Amino acid sequence: MRLFPILISLLVSAAIYAFVFERERLVALLPAPAPAAPEEASATPDTTGDAAVMRVVVQRSEAREVDSAVVARGRTEADRTVALRAETSGLVISEPLKRGAFVETGDLLCRLDPAARQAALAEAEARLAEAQAGVPEARARLEEARAEVEEAQINYRAATGLVGSGYASKTRVAATRAALRSAEAGVEAATSGLESARANIESARAAVTAAEEEIKRLTIHAPFGGVLETDTAELGSLLQTGALCATVLRLDPMTLVGFVSETDVARVKLGAKASGRTTSGKEAAGEVTFVSRSADESTRTFRVDVTVPNPDLAIRDGETVEIAIAAAGKSAHLVPQSALTLDDEGTLGLRVVEEGNRVAFTPVTLLRDTPVGVWLTGLPERADIIVIGQEYVRAGVTVAPVYRELGQ
């Protein structure tokens, strides 16, 4: 069984030795090659003396005005999103709503246990009533003090008149003067008491308002119609201040957010018509509602928002979308895609027939792709484009063009 591999290895070794060390002898043993036959004459003699001319199919094209769309990729974004959070703490006493439920403006989402808040409101209202009752009393004291001032003024004037005629002593004048000053001080005190009573009313009213606002915070309502992205807070759970009650999305209308390059942002105008197609195949049309004035620092692109209707909520928040935004039209030619070719430097272009049936290469820019051809810019208003045979000719050669109309 081992003899056969040994023989094979010996034969291979012998072949390698003969090829490496005995190459000259092996070559000498080979027969000499036969002499080359003389070159035969051309099968088709040149009767005219001119070189053969390549025939190519040429399409005569004229430029037309076409809409130029700015294409951007981005994402869908809900028109409005809000995370509703508790402004006070308390136990949830309302039944929870499940995610995906539709809500309208003002619908109740979470209700908290009022606990002692109603008692606090009643206490604040009682203090307000007490403060309001103190105002008439303070006003009456003020009037009483003013009357005492008038009486003291009369006594003082009488005493002053009598002292001049000798019927009153200077002591009496001093006493009436002191009584007048005391009455005036009483007016000041009564006025201060009235202002204090009025301040107590304002303080009590503020306390009532604070208690009422605290009670209003016990209920959390939907600020706008939409769909619940999360379940509302569970019955019996404790919500602290700032805790999440629910998240509401408004998906109609929907915002398509795209990012446009620096070279194209100047062509995007507010109010321009636009359309979008998501990766799931959903299509929608709307108009541009926002064009950013500041570029993203990392990508150097500008944000563009397109608002589209979404009545059936078929478009979801966060989907990848391709957006086409209508822009000013351009002059372009519609040619078959197969007519495109590359020059020696790899530049995309077309080969055209110029004066004297000579071939020229013209670089072009792809504007839009359609089922019937591609729209190209970079050509003159009228051009004779080679659509068949362009790969077999070079710039500067003469051809025999065969013209055809567009669509043939």
C-alpha positions as CSV (number, residue, x, y, z in Angstrom):
1,M,0.0,0.0,0.0
2,R,2.9,2.4,0.6
3,L,4.7,1.6,-2.7
4,F,2.5,3.7,-4.8
5,P,3.0,7.1,-3.0
6,I,6.8,6.4,-3.0
7,L,6.7,5.9,-6.8
8,I,4.7,9.1,-7.3
9,S,7.2,11.1,-5.2
10,L,10.1,9.7,-7.2
11,L,8.5,10.7,-10.5
12,V,7.7,14.2,-9.3
13,S,11.3,14.6,-8.0
14,A,12.7,13.5,-11.4
15,A,10.4,15.9,-13.2
16,I,11.5,18.8,-11.1
17,Y,15.2,17.9,-11.5
18,A,14.9,17.7,-15.3
19,F,12.9,21.0,-15.5
20,V,15.4,22.9,-13.3
21,F,18.8,21.4,-14.1
22,E,18.3,19.9,-17.6
23,R,16.2,22.6,-19.2
24,E,18.5,23.4,-22.1
25,R,18.7,19.7,-23.1
26,L,15.0,19.4,-23.0
27,V,14.5,22.5,-25.2
28,A,17.1,21.2,-27.7
29,L,15.1,17.9,-28.1
30,L,11.9,19.9,-29.0
31,P,11.1,20.2,-32.8
32,A,11.7,23.7,-34.4
33,P,8.5,25.8,-35.0
34,A,7.2,26.1,-38.6
35,P,8.0,29.3,-40.5
36,A,5.2,32.0,-40.4
37,A,3.1,32.2,-43.5
38,P,3.3,35.5,-45.5
39,E,0.6,38.0,-44.5
40,E,-2.4,37.7,-46.7
41,A,-3.8,40.7,-48.4
42,S,-7.0,42.4,-47.0
43,A,-10.2,40.6,-47.9
44,T,-11.9,43.9,-48.8
45,P,-9.6,46.0,-50.9
46,D,-9.6,49.8,-50.3
47,T,-11.1,51.1,-53.5
48,T,-11.5,54.7,-52.4
49,G,-8.2,55.3,-50.7
50,D,-10.0,56.5,-47.5
51,A,-10.2,54.7,-44.2
52,A,-13.5,52.9,-43.3
53,V,-16.0,55.2,-41.4
54,M,-17.8,53.8,-38.4
55,R,-21.6,54.1,-38.5
56,V,-23.3,55.2,-35.3
57,V,-26.9,55.9,-34.2
58,V,-27.5,59.5,-33.2
59,Q,-30.4,61.1,-31.4
60,R,-31.1,64.8,-32.0
61,S,-32.0,66.4,-28.6
62,E,-33.2,69.8,-27.6
63,A,-32.9,71.1,-24.0
64,R,-36.2,71.5,-22.1
65,E,-37.0,73.1,-18.8
66,V,-37.5,70.6,-16.0
67,D,-38.2,70.9,-12.3
68,S,-35.1,70.4,-10.2
69,A,-35.7,68.7,-6.9
70,V,-33.5,68.9,-3.9
71,V,-33.3,65.4,-2.4
72,A,-32.5,64.9,1.3
73,R,-32.6,62.0,3.7
74,G,-33.9,62.4,7.3
75,R,-36.5,61.1,9.7
76,T,-40.2,61.6,10.6
77,E,-41.0,63.6,13.7
78,A,-44.2,64.0,15.6
79,D,-45.7,67.5,15.2
80,R,-46.0,67.8,19.0
81,T,-44.6,65.7,21.9
82,V,-45.1,66.3,25.6
83,A,-44.2,64.4,28.7
84,L,-46.8,65.3,31.3
85,R,-45.3,65.3,34.8
86,A,-46.8,65.9,38.3
87,E,-46.5,69.3,39.8
88,T,-47.3,68.1,43.3
89,S,-47.1,64.8,45.1
90,G,-49.9,62.4,45.9
91,L,-51.5,59.0,45.4
92,V,-53.0,58.2,42.0
93,I,-56.8,57.6,42.3
94,S,-57.7,57.5,38.6
95,E,-57.9,54.4,36.4
96,P,-54.9,54.1,34.0
97,L,-55.1,54.5,30.3
98,K,-53.2,52.1,28.0
99,R,-50.6,53.2,25.6
100,G,-51.9,53.7,22.0
101,A,-55.2,55.1,23.3
102,F,-56.4,58.3,21.6
103,V,-57.1,61.3,23.7
104,E,-58.6,64.7,23.0
105,T,-57.8,68.1,24.4
106,G,-58.7,68.3,28.1
107,D,-59.1,64.5,28.7
108,L,-58.2,63.4,32.2
109,L,-55.0,61.4,32.3
110,C,-54.1,61.3,36.1
111,R,-55.9,62.4,39.2
112,L,-54.2,62.6,42.6
113,D,-55.7,62.2,46.1
114,P,-56.5,65.7,47.5
115,A,-55.8,64.5,51.1
116,A,-55.9,67.6,53.4
117,R,-55.8,70.1,50.6
118,Q,-59.5,70.8,50.7
119,A,-59.2,71.6,54.5
120,A,-56.3,74.0,53.7
121,L,-58.5,75.8,51.1
122,A,-61.4,76.1,53.6
123,E,-58.9,77.5,56.2
124,A,-57.6,80.1,53.7
125,E,-61.2,81.1,52.8
126,A,-62.0,81.6,56.5
127,R,-59.0,83.8,57.0
128,L,-60.0,85.8,54.0
129,A,-63.5,86.3,55.5
130,E,-62.0,87.3,58.8
131,A,-59.7,89.8,57.2
132,Q,-62.6,91.3,55.2
133,A,-64.6,91.7,58.4
134,G,-61.8,93.6,60.1
135,V,-61.9,96.4,57.5
136,P,-65.2,98.1,58.6
137,E,-63.9,98.1,62.2
138,A,-60.6,99.7,61.1
139,R,-62.5,102.2,59.0
140,A,-64.7,103.2,62.0
141,R,-61.7,103.7,64.2
142,L,-60.3,106.0,61.6
143,E,-63.5,108.1,61.4
144,E,-63.5,108.3,65.3
145,A,-59.9,109.5,65.3
146,R,-60.7,112.1,62.7
147,A,-63.6,113.4,64.9
148,E,-61.4,113.6,67.9
149,V,-59.0,115.7,65.8
150,E,-61.7,118.1,64.9
151,E,-62.8,118.4,68.5
152,A,-59.2,119.0,69.7
153,Q,-58.7,121.7,67.0
154,I,-61.9,123.5,68.2
155,N,-60.7,123.4,71.8
156,Y,-57.3,124.6,70.9
157,R,-58.5,127.6,68.9
158,A,-60.9,128.5,71.7
159,A,-58.2,128.3,74.3
160,T,-55.9,130.4,72.1
161,G,-58.5,133.1,71.8
162,L,-59.4,133.3,75.5
163,V,-55.8,133.5,76.6
164,G,-55.4,136.7,74.6
165,S,-58.2,138.4,76.5
166,G,-57.2,137.0,79.8
167,Y,-60.0,134.5,80.3
168,A,-57.8,131.4,79.9
169,S,-54.4,130.5,81.3
170,K,-51.4,129.4,79.3
171,T,-51.7,126.0,80.9
172,R,-55.1,125.4,79.3
173,V,-53.7,126.3,75.9
174,A,-50.8,123.8,76.4
175,A,-53.3,121.1,77.4
176,T,-55.5,121.7,74.3
177,R,-52.4,121.7,72.1
178,A,-51.4,118.3,73.6
179,A,-54.9,116.9,73.1
180,L,-54.8,118.0,69.4
181,R,-51.5,116.2,68.8
182,S,-52.8,113.1,70.5
183,A,-55.9,113.1,68.3
184,E,-53.7,113.5,65.2
185,A,-51.6,110.6,66.3
186,G,-54.8,108.6,66.8
187,V,-55.7,109.3,63.1
188,E,-52.3,108.0,62.0
189,A,-52.8,104.9,64.1
190,A,-56.3,104.3,62.7
191,T,-55.1,104.8,59.1
192,S,-52.3,102.3,59.7
193,G,-54.8,99.9,61.1
194,L,-57.0,100.2,58.0
195,E,-54.0,99.6,55.7
196,S,-53.1,96.6,57.8
197,A,-56.6,95.2,57.5
198,R,-56.5,95.6,53.7
199,A,-53.1,93.9,53.6
200,N,-54.5,91.0,55.6
201,I,-57.3,90.7,52.9
202,E,-54.7,90.5,50.1
203,S,-52.6,88.0,52.1
204,A,-55.7,85.8,52.7
205,R,-56.7,86.0,49.0
206,A,-53.2,84.9,48.0
207,A,-53.5,81.9,50.4
208,V,-56.9,81.0,48.9
209,T,-55.4,81.2,45.4
210,A,-52.4,79.1,46.4
211,A,-54.8,76.5,47.9
212,E,-56.9,76.5,44.7
213,E,-53.9,76.1,42.5
214,E,-52.7,73.2,44.6
215,I,-56.0,71.5,44.1
216,K,-55.9,72.1,40.3
217,R,-52.5,70.4,40.2
218,L,-54.2,67.2,41.4
219,T,-55.6,66.6,37.9
220,I,-53.4,66.3,34.8
221,H,-55.2,66.8,31.5
222,A,-54.2,66.3,27.9
223,P,-53.0,69.6,26.5
224,F,-53.8,68.6,22.9
225,G,-55.4,65.7,21.0
226,G,-53.1,62.8,20.2
227,V,-52.1,59.3,21.0
228,L,-50.6,58.0,24.3
229,E,-47.0,56.8,23.8
230,T,-46.9,55.4,27.4
231,D,-49.4,54.0,29.9
232,T,-50.7,56.6,32.3
233,A,-49.6,56.3,36.0
234,E,-51.0,53.2,37.7
235,L,-53.9,53.4,40.2
236,G,-52.5,53.6,43.8
237,S,-49.0,54.6,42.8
238,L,-47.3,57.5,44.5
239,L,-46.3,60.4,42.2
240,Q,-43.7,62.7,43.5
241,T,-43.2,66.2,42.1
242,G,-41.7,65.8,38.6
243,A,-42.8,62.2,38.2
244,L,-44.1,61.1,34.7
245,C,-47.8,60.7,34.3
246,A,-48.0,60.1,30.5
247,T,-46.4,61.0,27.1
248,V,-48.7,62.3,24.4
249,L,-47.8,62.5,20.7
250,R,-49.6,64.4,18.0
251,L,-49.0,62.7,14.7
252,D,-51.3,64.7,12.4
253,P,-49.8,66.6,10.8
254,M,-46.4,64.9,10.7
255,T,-43.1,66.7,10.3
256,L,-40.5,65.3,7.9
257,V,-37.0,66.4,9.0
258,G,-34.3,66.5,6.3
259,F,-30.8,67.7,6.2
260,V,-29.6,69.6,3.1
261,S,-26.0,70.2,2.1
262,E,-24.5,73.7,1.9
263,T,-24.6,73.6,-1.9
264,D,-28.4,73.0,-2.1
265,V,-29.8,74.9,0.9
266,A,-30.0,78.2,-1.1
267,R,-32.4,76.4,-3.5
268,V,-34.9,75.5,-0.7
269,K,-37.6,78.1,-0.1
270,L,-40.3,78.4,2.6
271,G,-43.6,77.2,1.3
272,A,-42.0,75.1,-1.5
273,K,-43.8,71.9,-2.4
274,A,-42.2,68.7,-1.1
275,S,-42.9,65.0,-0.9
276,G,-41.5,62.2,1.2
277,R,-41.3,58.4,1.1
278,T,-40.5,56.3,4.2
279,T,-38.6,53.1,4.2
280,S,-41.9,51.3,4.8
281,G,-43.3,52.7,1.5
282,K,-45.6,55.3,2.9
283,E,-45.8,58.5,0.8
284,A,-47.0,62.0,1.7
285,A,-46.8,65.5,0.2
286,G,-46.7,68.9,1.9
287,E,-44.7,72.0,2.0
288,V,-41.5,73.4,3.6
289,T,-42.3,75.1,6.9
290,F,-38.8,75.7,8.3
291,V,-35.2,76.2,6.8
292,S,-32.5,76.4,9.4
293,R,-30.1,79.4,9.4
294,S,-27.4,77.5,11.2
295,A,-25.5,74.5,10.0
296,D,-24.9,71.4,12.1
297,E,-21.4,71.6,13.5
298,S,-20.5,68.0,12.7
299,T,-22.2,67.4,9.3
300,R,-22.3,71.0,8.0
301,T,-25.8,70.4,6.8
302,F,-29.0,72.5,7.3
303,R,-32.2,71.2,8.9
304,V,-35.3,71.5,6.7
305,D,-38.8,70.7,8.1
306,V,-41.7,69.6,5.8
307,T,-45.2,69.4,7.2
308,V,-47.4,66.8,5.7
309,P,-50.9,65.6,6.6
310,N,-51.2,62.2,8.3
311,P,-54.9,61.7,9.0
312,D,-54.8,57.9,9.2
313,L,-51.6,58.0,11.3
314,A,-49.9,55.6,8.9
315,I,-46.6,57.4,9.2
316,R,-44.9,56.8,12.5
317,D,-42.6,59.0,14.5
318,G,-38.9,58.3,13.9
319,E,-39.0,56.5,10.5
320,T,-36.3,57.1,8.0
321,V,-37.6,59.1,5.1
322,E,-36.3,60.4,1.7
323,I,-37.6,63.9,0.9
324,A,-37.8,65.6,-2.5
325,I,-38.2,69.4,-2.4
326,A,-39.2,71.3,-5.5
327,A,-36.7,73.9,-6.6
328,A,-36.2,76.2,-9.5
329,G,-36.2,74.5,-12.9
330,K,-33.1,73.8,-15.1
331,S,-32.5,73.3,-18.8
332,A,-31.8,69.6,-19.4
333,H,-31.8,66.9,-22.0
334,L,-33.6,63.6,-21.7
335,V,-31.4,60.7,-23.1
336,P,-31.3,57.0,-22.7
337,Q,-29.3,55.8,-19.8
338,S,-27.3,53.5,-22.0
339,A,-25.9,56.5,-23.9
340,L,-23.8,57.5,-20.9
341,T,-20.1,56.6,-21.0
342,L,-16.7,57.5,-19.4
343,D,-13.6,59.1,-20.8
344,D,-10.1,58.0,-20.1
345,E,-10.1,60.0,-16.9
346,G,-13.3,58.4,-15.7
347,T,-15.5,61.5,-16.2
348,L,-19.2,60.8,-16.8
349,G,-20.4,62.2,-20.1
350,L,-21.8,61.7,-23.6
351,R,-20.2,61.4,-27.1
352,V,-21.8,63.8,-29.5
353,V,-21.4,64.5,-33.2
354,E,-20.3,68.0,-34.1
355,E,-19.7,69.8,-37.3
356,G,-18.0,67.7,-40.0
357,N,-19.4,64.5,-38.4
358,R,-16.6,64.5,-35.9
359,V,-17.0,62.9,-32.4
360,A,-16.6,65.0,-29.3
361,F,-16.8,64.1,-25.6
362,T,-19.0,66.3,-23.4
363,P,-19.1,66.0,-19.6
364,V,-22.6,66.0,-18.1
365,T,-24.3,66.1,-14.7
366,L,-27.1,63.7,-13.7
367,L,-30.2,65.7,-12.7
368,R,-32.9,63.1,-12.4
369,D,-33.5,59.4,-13.2
370,T,-36.8,58.4,-14.8
371,P,-38.2,55.2,-16.3
372,V,-37.7,56.5,-19.8
373,G,-34.2,57.9,-19.4
374,V,-32.1,60.3,-17.5
375,W,-32.2,64.1,-17.4
376,L,-28.7,65.6,-17.9
377,T,-27.2,69.1,-17.8
378,G,-24.0,70.3,-19.3
379,L,-25.0,70.0,-23.0
380,P,-25.7,72.9,-25.4
381,E,-29.3,73.8,-26.3
382,R,-29.2,71.4,-29.3
383,A,-27.0,68.3,-29.4
384,D,-26.5,65.3,-31.6
385,I,-26.0,62.5,-29.1
386,I,-24.5,59.1,-30.0
387,V,-26.8,56.5,-28.4
388,I,-25.5,53.4,-30.1
389,G,-21.8,52.8,-30.9
390,Q,-20.4,55.4,-28.5
391,E,-18.1,52.8,-27.0
392,Y,-16.4,52.1,-30.3
393,V,-15.4,55.7,-31.3
394,R,-13.1,58.3,-29.8
395,A,-13.1,62.0,-29.7
396,G,-11.8,63.5,-33.0
397,V,-12.7,60.6,-35.3
398,T,-15.1,61.0,-38.2
399,V,-18.3,58.9,-38.2
400,A,-21.3,58.2,-40.4
401,P,-24.3,59.2,-38.2
402,V,-27.7,57.6,-38.6
403,Y,-30.3,59.8,-37.0
404,R,-33.3,58.7,-35.1
405,E,-36.1,60.5,-33.2
406,L,-36.6,60.3,-29.4
407,G,-38.5,57.3,-28.4
408,Q,-37.6,55.1,-31.4
